[in-house]
Amino acid sequence: MQIDHWLYQYPKLNISGQLKSSAEDFQVTEILGYEPLGEGEHIYLWVRKTGLNTAYLAEQIAKFTKLPLRAVTYAGRKDKHAQTEQWFSVHLPGKGEFDWTQFNEPGAEVLKSIRHNKKLRTGVLKGNRFNITLRQLSSTSGIDERLQRIKQSGVPNYYGSQRFGNTQHDPRGGNLVLADKMINGETIRNRNKRSMAISALRSWLFNEMLNSRLKNDCLTKPLCGDVMQLAGSHSFFCAPQIDNSIIQRLAQRDIYLTVPLWGKGQLASQSDALQFEHGLSKQHHAIARTLEDLGLKQERRAINLFPSELEWSLANDTLNLCFSLPAGTFATSVLRELLDVQDNNQTKT
């Protein structure tokens, strides 16, 4: 299972640049999508962290509050080698409070605390806002034009290479090495490693299907029987026939084309799209079967990604980018359509 063969939507510009020359060059701000109420048995913490792993910081919050780790939750993991602002929640029924000015974890600062009536759960985010600085560009020719095209037509919604693990020592990514072992019947006892291997395997098959849509010139062209995702929701419907209404709704980004996140159960697609997806699953039978045997259920994911509020500025050999993405999507999928990025930290973004 290789990860370096997936096609690009646009011709390569052959421009290189440095990412994460410092943590401040990769800034991420969570977009929660709702406001905490100011009352309830959960304390929401708005935290700025630099150079810290999200799970590690949750552990430190648990130690500070002297509560079990299960009482501390977050909506999504954020890159260690970045400056990020994100929410944590602490389950504390009653009227007790903590003096967060005494939370002295280097690299972390509690900017705000507020009560809410519900636990902060993984995946509830609306999205993330990125502020990225790319340095030492080998050229700036064509960057403005390319960003205009990305703004208008989006990029393929690939899972980023960080999903597959560190590729510095193995081009497949470390998580796919584990996934190979799992396919061959080896038991992975470490729960965290097993989870990463499963996620990498499912993401790889999704990227293969997306790549095939691009290869067959149907990344943006619907097939009869395609499954459409309604914008801003997790709702889907099948379009047995492609009429002007479907074409118009796709153009207006009211709906999005999807392919499967593989699991057990019947595909939701029909006709040409069903034939296309079933054919690809047969090509990767061992992977599809493994995901089914693991008990994962068929889901869908959009194949096009449109950065919103995309803004940029160029100064000499430095590019600053600002944009927002839906939760679960990857800034690196935007960057790969722009230039060859040299990640100074070789970690997830």
C-alpha positions as CSV (number, residue, x, y, z in Angstrom):
1,M,0.0,0.0,0.0
2,Q,1.8,3.1,-1.3
3,I,0.7,6.7,-0.7
4,D,2.7,8.6,-3.2
5,H,0.8,7.7,-6.3
6,W,-2.5,9.6,-5.8
7,L,-3.2,12.1,-8.5
8,Y,-3.5,15.9,-8.4
9,Q,-6.4,17.9,-9.6
10,Y,-4.2,20.6,-11.1
11,P,-0.8,20.5,-12.9
12,K,2.1,20.7,-10.5
13,L,3.7,24.1,-10.1
14,N,7.1,22.6,-9.1
15,I,7.5,25.1,-6.3
16,S,8.9,24.0,-2.9
17,G,8.6,25.7,0.5
18,Q,9.2,25.2,4.2
19,L,6.3,24.5,6.5
20,K,6.6,24.9,10.3
21,S,9.8,26.8,10.5
22,S,8.3,27.6,13.9
23,A,5.2,26.5,15.7
24,E,3.7,30.0,15.1
25,D,3.9,29.3,11.3
26,F,1.1,26.7,11.7
27,Q,-1.8,28.2,13.6
28,V,-5.1,26.3,14.1
29,T,-8.3,27.7,15.8
30,E,-11.2,25.4,16.5
31,I,-14.7,26.4,15.3
32,L,-17.0,24.7,17.8
33,G,-20.3,25.6,16.1
34,Y,-22.2,26.4,19.3
35,E,-21.7,28.7,22.4
36,P,-21.4,27.2,25.9
37,L,-24.4,28.2,27.9
38,G,-22.6,29.5,31.0
39,E,-24.2,26.9,33.3
40,G,-24.1,23.1,33.7
41,E,-21.9,20.4,35.2
42,H,-19.1,20.7,32.6
43,I,-16.4,23.3,32.5
44,Y,-15.3,24.2,29.0
45,L,-11.8,25.5,28.7
46,W,-10.5,27.6,25.8
47,V,-6.8,26.8,25.7
48,R,-3.9,28.0,23.6
49,K,-1.1,25.5,23.3
50,T,2.2,25.5,21.6
51,G,4.4,22.5,21.0
52,L,2.1,20.2,23.0
53,N,0.2,17.1,22.1
54,T,-3.6,17.3,22.8
55,A,-3.8,14.0,24.6
56,Y,-0.8,14.9,26.8
57,L,-2.4,18.2,27.7
58,A,-5.6,16.5,28.7
59,E,-3.6,14.3,31.1
60,Q,-2.0,17.4,32.6
61,I,-5.5,19.0,33.1
62,A,-6.6,15.8,34.8
63,K,-3.6,15.9,37.2
64,F,-4.2,19.6,38.0
65,T,-7.9,19.0,38.8
66,K,-7.2,15.7,40.6
67,L,-9.9,14.1,38.5
68,P,-9.8,10.9,36.5
69,L,-8.6,11.3,32.9
70,R,-12.1,10.2,31.6
71,A,-13.5,13.5,33.1
72,V,-11.4,15.5,30.6
73,T,-12.5,15.5,27.0
74,Y,-11.8,17.3,23.8
75,A,-13.4,17.5,20.4
76,G,-10.4,16.8,18.2
77,R,-6.6,16.3,18.4
78,K,-4.4,19.1,17.2
79,D,-0.9,19.1,15.8
80,K,1.9,19.1,18.4
81,H,4.2,21.2,16.3
82,A,1.8,24.2,15.9
83,Q,0.1,26.9,17.9
84,T,-3.5,25.9,18.4
85,E,-6.5,27.2,20.2
86,Q,-9.0,24.5,21.2
87,W,-11.7,23.5,23.7
88,F,-11.3,21.0,26.5
89,S,-14.1,20.1,28.9
90,V,-13.9,19.0,32.6
91,H,-16.8,17.1,34.2
92,L,-17.3,18.8,37.6
93,P,-20.9,18.6,38.9
94,G,-21.8,21.1,41.6
95,K,-20.5,24.5,42.2
96,G,-16.8,23.7,42.5
97,E,-14.3,25.7,40.4
98,F,-10.6,25.8,39.8
99,D,-8.2,28.7,39.7
100,W,-6.9,28.2,36.2
101,T,-4.3,31.0,36.6
102,Q,-2.5,28.3,38.7
103,F,-2.4,25.9,35.8
104,N,1.3,26.2,35.0
105,E,2.0,23.8,32.1
106,P,4.7,25.2,29.9
107,G,3.3,25.9,26.4
108,A,-0.3,26.0,27.5
109,E,-2.5,28.9,28.6
110,V,-6.2,28.7,29.7
111,L,-7.7,31.8,27.9
112,K,-11.3,31.3,29.1
113,S,-13.4,28.9,31.2
114,I,-17.2,28.7,31.0
115,R,-19.9,26.2,32.1
116,H,-22.0,24.1,29.8
117,N,-24.7,21.4,30.2
118,K,-23.2,18.8,27.9
119,K,-19.9,16.9,27.7
120,L,-17.6,18.0,24.9
121,R,-17.5,15.0,22.6
122,T,-15.0,13.9,19.9
123,G,-16.1,15.0,16.4
124,V,-18.6,17.7,17.4
125,L,-16.5,20.4,15.8
126,K,-17.9,22.5,12.9
127,G,-14.4,23.0,11.6
128,N,-11.0,24.6,12.0
129,R,-9.5,28.0,10.9
130,F,-5.9,27.8,9.7
131,N,-3.3,30.5,9.5
132,I,-0.2,29.0,7.7
133,T,3.0,30.7,6.8
134,L,5.2,29.0,4.1
135,R,8.8,30.2,3.9
136,Q,11.7,29.9,1.5
137,L,9.6,29.5,-1.6
138,S,11.7,28.4,-4.6
139,S,9.4,30.5,-6.8
140,T,6.2,32.5,-6.6
141,S,5.2,32.2,-10.2
142,G,1.7,30.9,-10.7
143,I,0.8,30.9,-7.0
144,D,-1.9,33.6,-7.2
145,E,-3.5,31.9,-10.2
146,R,-3.4,28.5,-8.5
147,L,-5.0,29.9,-5.3
148,Q,-7.7,31.5,-7.4
149,R,-8.5,28.1,-9.0
150,I,-8.5,26.4,-5.6
151,K,-10.9,29.0,-4.3
152,Q,-13.2,28.4,-7.2
153,S,-13.0,24.7,-7.7
154,G,-11.6,23.2,-4.5
155,V,-9.2,20.3,-4.1
156,P,-9.6,16.5,-3.7
157,N,-10.6,15.7,-0.2
158,Y,-7.8,13.2,0.4
159,Y,-6.9,12.1,3.9
160,G,-3.5,13.7,4.5
161,S,-0.3,11.7,4.6
162,Q,-0.1,12.2,8.4
163,R,-3.1,9.8,8.7
164,F,-0.7,7.1,7.6
165,G,2.1,7.8,10.0
166,N,5.6,9.1,9.7
167,T,6.8,8.4,6.1
168,Q,10.4,9.3,6.8
169,H,11.6,5.7,7.2
170,D,8.9,3.9,5.2
171,P,7.1,5.4,2.2
172,R,3.9,3.6,3.2
173,G,3.6,5.3,6.5
174,G,4.1,3.5,9.8
175,N,0.3,3.0,10.4
176,L,-0.1,1.2,7.1
177,V,2.8,-1.2,8.1
178,L,0.7,-2.1,11.1
179,A,-2.4,-2.4,8.9
180,D,-0.5,-4.9,6.7
181,K,0.2,-7.0,9.7
182,M,-3.5,-6.9,10.7
183,I,-4.6,-7.9,7.2
184,N,-2.3,-10.9,7.5
185,G,-3.8,-12.0,10.7
186,E,-1.4,-10.6,13.3
187,T,-3.0,-9.2,16.5
188,I,-2.2,-5.7,17.5
189,R,-2.6,-5.6,21.2
190,N,-1.9,-1.9,21.8
191,R,-5.3,-0.3,21.6
192,N,-4.0,3.1,20.3
193,K,-1.8,1.5,17.6
194,R,-4.6,-0.8,16.5
195,S,-7.0,2.2,16.2
196,M,-4.5,4.1,14.1
197,A,-3.9,1.1,11.9
198,I,-7.7,0.6,11.3
199,S,-8.1,4.3,10.6
200,A,-5.2,4.4,8.2
201,L,-6.5,1.3,6.3
202,R,-10.0,2.8,5.9
203,S,-8.6,6.1,4.9
204,W,-6.2,4.5,2.3
205,L,-9.1,2.7,0.6
206,F,-11.1,6.0,0.5
207,N,-8.2,7.8,-1.1
208,E,-7.9,5.0,-3.6
209,M,-11.5,5.5,-4.6
210,L,-11.1,9.2,-4.8
211,N,-8.0,8.8,-6.9
212,S,-9.9,6.5,-9.3
213,R,-12.6,9.2,-9.7
214,L,-9.9,11.7,-10.6
215,K,-8.2,9.2,-12.9
216,N,-11.5,8.6,-14.7
217,D,-12.4,12.3,-14.9
218,C,-15.3,12.1,-12.6
219,L,-14.0,13.9,-9.5
220,T,-16.5,16.7,-10.2
221,K,-18.8,15.0,-12.7
222,P,-21.6,12.9,-11.1
223,L,-22.3,9.4,-12.1
224,C,-25.8,8.0,-12.3
225,G,-26.5,6.5,-8.9
226,D,-24.0,8.7,-7.0
227,V,-24.6,9.3,-3.3
228,M,-24.8,13.0,-2.5
229,Q,-24.1,14.6,0.9
230,L,-26.2,17.6,1.9
231,A,-23.9,20.6,2.7
232,G,-23.5,21.3,6.4
233,S,-24.9,17.9,7.5
234,H,-24.3,14.2,7.6
235,S,-27.4,13.4,5.5
236,F,-27.1,11.6,2.2
237,F,-29.3,10.7,-0.7
238,C,-28.9,8.7,-3.9
239,A,-29.4,10.3,-7.3
240,P,-30.5,7.5,-9.6
241,Q,-30.5,10.0,-12.6
242,I,-28.4,13.1,-13.1
243,D,-30.6,16.0,-14.1
244,N,-30.2,19.7,-14.3
245,S,-31.3,20.1,-10.7
246,I,-28.4,17.9,-9.5
247,I,-25.9,19.7,-11.7
248,Q,-27.0,23.0,-10.4
249,R,-27.0,22.0,-6.7
250,L,-23.4,20.6,-7.1
251,A,-22.4,23.9,-8.7
252,Q,-23.9,25.9,-5.8
253,R,-22.3,23.5,-3.3
254,D,-25.6,22.6,-1.8
255,I,-24.6,19.0,-2.2
256,Y,-21.4,17.1,-2.6
257,L,-20.3,13.9,-4.4
258,T,-19.2,11.1,-2.1
259,V,-17.5,7.7,-2.1
260,P,-17.6,5.0,0.6
261,L,-15.8,4.9,3.9
262,W,-15.7,1.1,3.7
263,G,-17.5,-1.2,6.1
264,K,-20.0,-4.0,6.2
265,G,-23.5,-3.5,4.8
266,Q,-24.9,-2.6,1.4
267,L,-23.5,0.3,-0.6
268,A,-25.9,3.2,-0.9
269,S,-25.0,3.9,-4.5
270,Q,-26.8,2.6,-7.5
271,S,-26.3,2.1,-11.3
272,D,-23.0,3.4,-12.7
273,A,-21.7,4.6,-9.3
274,L,-22.5,1.2,-7.7
275,Q,-20.6,-0.6,-10.4
276,F,-17.6,1.7,-10.0
277,E,-17.4,1.4,-6.2
278,H,-18.0,-2.4,-6.2
279,G,-15.3,-2.8,-8.9
280,L,-12.8,-1.0,-6.8
281,S,-13.7,-3.0,-3.7
282,K,-13.0,-6.2,-5.6
283,Q,-9.6,-4.9,-6.6
284,H,-8.8,-4.4,-2.9
285,H,-10.7,-7.4,-1.6
286,A,-8.5,-8.2,1.3
287,I,-8.6,-4.6,2.6
288,A,-12.4,-4.4,2.2
289,R,-12.9,-7.7,3.9
290,T,-10.7,-6.8,6.8
291,L,-12.7,-3.6,7.4
292,E,-16.0,-5.5,7.2
293,D,-14.7,-8.2,9.6
294,L,-13.6,-5.4,12.1
295,G,-17.3,-4.5,12.3
296,L,-17.1,-1.1,10.7
297,K,-20.2,0.0,8.9
298,Q,-20.6,1.6,5.5
299,E,-20.3,5.4,5.7
300,R,-19.8,8.1,3.1
301,R,-17.4,11.0,2.8
302,A,-17.3,13.9,0.3
303,I,-14.6,13.7,-2.4
304,N,-14.3,17.5,-3.0
305,L,-13.0,20.0,-0.4
306,F,-13.6,23.7,-0.7
307,P,-11.6,26.0,1.6
308,S,-13.8,28.8,2.8
309,E,-12.7,32.4,3.5
310,L,-9.5,31.7,1.6
311,E,-7.1,34.7,1.8
312,W,-3.4,35.0,1.1
313,S,-0.5,37.4,0.8
314,L,2.9,37.1,-0.8
315,A,6.0,38.9,0.4
316,N,9.3,38.0,-1.2
317,D,9.7,34.2,-0.7
318,T,7.0,34.0,2.0
319,L,3.4,33.0,1.6
320,N,0.7,33.5,4.3
321,L,-2.5,31.5,3.9
322,C,-5.7,31.8,5.9
323,F,-8.7,29.5,5.3
324,S,-11.4,27.4,7.1
325,L,-12.1,23.7,6.6
326,P,-14.8,21.4,7.9
327,A,-14.0,19.1,10.7
328,G,-12.2,15.9,9.7
329,T,-10.5,17.4,6.7
330,F,-6.8,18.2,6.1
331,A,-5.0,21.5,5.5
332,T,-2.2,19.4,3.8
333,S,-4.7,18.4,1.1
334,V,-5.0,22.0,0.2
335,L,-1.2,22.6,0.4
336,R,-0.3,19.6,-1.8
337,E,-2.2,21.2,-4.8
338,L,-0.1,24.4,-4.3
339,L,3.5,23.4,-3.8
340,D,5.9,20.7,-2.5
341,V,5.9,21.2,1.2
342,Q,9.0,20.4,3.3
343,D,7.6,19.7,6.7
344,N,10.3,20.6,9.2
345,N,8.7,18.3,11.8
346,Q,7.5,15.4,9.7
347,T,4.3,15.1,11.8
348,K,0.6,15.4,11.5
349,T,-0.9,18.7,10.3
